[in-house]
Amino acid sequence: MAACIFCKIIKGDIPSFKLFESDKVLAFLDIEPLSRGHALVIPKHHGAKLTDIPDDQLSEILPVVKKLASATGAENYNLLQNNGRLAHQVVDHVHFHMIPKPNPEEGMGISWPAQKGDMDKLKQLHEALKSKM
């Protein structure tokens, strides 16, 4: 995608602080970090949402995130991947954030508005989803 900022970073048209690169994956520091070591791991295959990326292009993502977490020495960290505007995705190229959480003030803050589960509805949902897996 010619207009995609991450595709431009992959091509080298936009500079980045690369941490890891292979045929399938690029990892680099986030230029607007939530904490020291906040990095992005992206597949080189362009796709807006996770379901747009072929499985073989995703195979290195989590191992690279794991290496990043180890390299930062982060004892606590968040792994974030958003899909779509309602889910807070800003760049339409799949990307995973590895965000160290060194203390309560730095890193990612999370609100978790859990809802009380209805066991009958959960059973129906379970059956519907399991049949599609």
Backbone hydrogen bonds, N-H to C=O, Kabsch-Sander energy under -0.5 kcal/mol:
donor,donor_aa,acceptor,acceptor_aa,energy
4,C,1,M,-0.8
8,K,4,C,-2.0
9,I,5,I,-1.8
10,I,6,F,-2.5
11,K,7,C,-2.2
12,G,8,K,-0.9
12,G,9,I,-0.5
13,D,8,K,-2.0
14,I,8,K,-1.2
18,K,16,S,-1.2
19,L,27,A,-3.4
20,F,27,A,-1.6
22,S,25,V,-2.6
26,L,42,I,-2.4
27,A,20,F,-2.8
28,F,40,L,-2.2
29,L,17,F,-1.9
30,D,38,H,-2.5
38,H,35,S,-2.0
39,A,98,M,-2.1
40,L,28,F,-3.2
41,V,96,F,-2.4
42,I,26,L,-3.1
44,K,24,K,-3.1
52,D,49,K,-2.5
53,I,50,L,-1.5
57,Q,54,P,-1.7
58,L,55,D,-1.7
59,S,55,D,-0.6
61,I,58,L,-1.3
62,L,58,L,-0.5
64,V,60,E,-2.1
65,V,61,I,-2.4
66,K,62,L,-2.7
67,K,63,P,-2.0
68,L,64,V,-2.4
69,A,65,V,-2.6
70,S,66,K,-2.2
71,A,67,K,-2.8
72,T,68,L,-2.3
73,G,69,A,-0.9
74,A,69,A,-1.0
78,N,99,I,-2.5
80,L,97,H,-2.2
87,A,84,G,-0.7
88,H,85,R,-2.1
89,Q,84,G,-2.4
92,D,90,V,-0.5
93,H,91,V,-1.9
94,V,47,G,-2.8
96,F,41,V,-2.4
97,H,80,L,-3.2
98,M,39,A,-2.7
99,I,78,N,-2.9
99,I,97,H,-0.6
101,K,76,N,-3.1
106,E,103,N,-0.6
107,G,34,L,-2.3
114,A,112,W,-2.4
119,M,117,G,-0.6
122,L,118,D,-2.7
123,K,119,M,-2.3
124,Q,120,D,-2.0
125,L,121,K,-2.5
126,H,122,L,-2.8
127,E,123,K,-2.3
128,A,124,Q,-2.4
129,L,125,L,-2.9
130,K,126,H,-2.8
131,S,127,E,-1.7
132,K,129,L,-1.4
133,M,129,L,-0.6
133,M,130,K,-1.0
